Amino acid sequence: MTERDHAAPSERESAIQQVTVVGAGRMGHGIALVYALDGRDVTLFDVDDEVLDAAPERVDGALSTMVNGGHIERDAADAALSNLTTESTFEAAVADADFVTEAVAEDLAVKQSVFADLDAHAPADALLATNTSGLSIAEMTRDVDDTGRVLGTHWFNPPHIVPLVEVVKGPETTDAVAGTVRELLDSAGKTPVVLEREIPGFVGNRIQAAMTYEAYSLLARGVASAADIDRAVKAGFGFRLPVMGIFEKVDQSGLDVHREVERSLMADLDRGTDPNPVVSELVERGETGWESGKGVYDWTGVDREAAERERDAALLALRSLYEDVDAESAPPANYVAHTQSTDE
């Protein structure tokens, strides 16, 4: 245990002033924005000079959307921009960091290289985080000498708007490190949840993947159009989720009712174990979604920048409602926790 592990999490959180984000693309610039808004000094690094040069403008655009929607004041946006710098040299970017989070491509070899470089060039007591969606933390940090200081912080796109960040402990992550990072994210206005151990896909992506797989199967079976399936999610169970979650909703509906629904429904759900054929067919045609112009929907002719601004404005409005609701609808303190693992 290092000297920093003996400090209380709150003391360590306040000691994190210099944050470095490695990877300035879609996720990285948004993660940097969150920490800059929280008053941290943030350094952005990317191996791609074009991506790095574009990052401050992207951050400014995101801040302007927040200002225009009345979510922050212009003074706060200007302060956040002043907290943000870019650095084209990896060694200089991480040299004085208290906390480093990588947001590079979801490629194990790339992430392993980043963490090997972090072990060599970042301070020995800096906390290190990965934004992986489900790669093994142990495997990607194999070249880090002290893996007790390493963990996952899985953000959801757009990271500066979606409240959730999954804090994922690796096999050797200390409780003090997890507690410090949770408090850091709390301070930045996020909703962190701590996973005590790694599992592929973590929590959010596992549940989301199960839902998405069945949605594509319904589309393939001609049950409803893509637009109506999306509408059913938005207006139905998706509408309730921010207030009730899953377990609270089922408890209120009745577990006996839920058991009967499972009894009649489970056999008919798609139990495929390979990528959904609908997704594979689209990808093989090069129709990969937003970036290519076509996916399930046809995005050709859509002004993507305007659409992103409209999306973010709507999400920010929902986030404001979520924050109000979340403050009023915490789960009951006397819930019965069933924690026995089915994996053992």
Buried (B, 14 or more C-beta within 10 A) or exposed (E): EBEBBEBEBEEBBBBBEBBBBBBBBEBBBBBBBBBBBBBBBBBBBBBEEEBBEBBBEBBBBBBEBBBEBEBBEEEBBEBBBEBBBBBEEBEEBBBBBBBBBBBBEEEEEBBBBBBBBBBEBBBEBBBBBBBBBBBBBEEBBEBBEBBBBBBBBBBBEBBBBBBBBBBBBBEBBBEBBBBBBBBBBEBBEBBBBBBEEBEEBBBBBEEEBEEBBBBBBBBBEEEBEBEEBBEBBEEEEEEEEBBBEEEBBBBEEEEEEEEEEEEEEEEEEBEEEEEBEBBEEBBEEEBBBEEBBBBBBEBEEEEEEEEBBEEBBEBBEBBEEBEEEBEEEEEEEEEEEEEEEEEE
